[in-house]
Amino acid sequence: MYPTEALDPGRPVLIAGPTACGKSELALRIAETQGGVIVNADALQVYDSWRVLSARPSVADEARAPHALYGHIGADQAYSVGHWLREVEPIIAGPLRPIIIGGTGLYLTALTEGLAPIPATPAEIRAKADALLRSHGLVNLLSDLDADTRARIDTANPMRVQRAWEVQHATGRSIAQWQDDTPPPLLPLDQATSLLIDAPKDWLTPRIEQRFSRMIRDGALDEARANLADYDPMRPSARAIGAPELIAHLRGEITLAEAQDRATIATRQFAKRQRTWFRARMKAWHSLSPEALRA
């Protein structure tokens, strides 16, 4: 096991890594051996609609240690990295040592590097972006972005592309320009213990396949059924991996086996994007191999 007792109990802990790599288990061990509150830094685990599919901690795990910012946002609500930073600030200043864990690289880099104070997007701009994405996909939105912004964002991620498009059209400035005026970070990296789980593809893929099968056994299909009536694919909350596939199955469009295969492929693709972000943006973090977690 990773020697959690060797960590400085007076420093906040940051844990990043791709989906299914064992972040939650490590956070729980740290909390149980040294104390602290486990703080969510995953953009989908904030929503109350997808506990199983977003891999939120179970009720049993939540009983083992204090948890914060999990499942507290309604499925129809907008939520951004700015919202998350405002909510995490009092936790960092609070009495319990924060153990901040997640796979959303943007949240963690905004926390440790700062976030530009971009104004909220007007509803009419978001509606226009939603319509363009629905009718023309990413191509139309991407073509409107400047080269500097395209070089900085994940151009395969619809949420990031749409956000950049909305900012440009709402403010008249590109996201790249806003980022260049970023204020100091809320939690500089040198004031925390930062751990990045480096999970190679050949190790992670079997875990992804096993986890989605386990999600089905644990009630993911029932969860999708509970969300079916109000499901809107344009909501950020609906982008939990496996949700579109299970909804399609419940509508009779594909078999459960097809839904499971597609969701597993989507999870592998997502993990690849996460690893790409971590390699590019988290070079200063302390890298942990999966073997180190078990040793």
Order of alpha helices (4+ residues) and beta strands (2+ residues): beta-alpha-beta-alpha-beta-alpha-beta-alpha-alpha-alpha-alpha-alpha-alpha-beta-alpha-alpha-alpha-alpha-beta-alpha
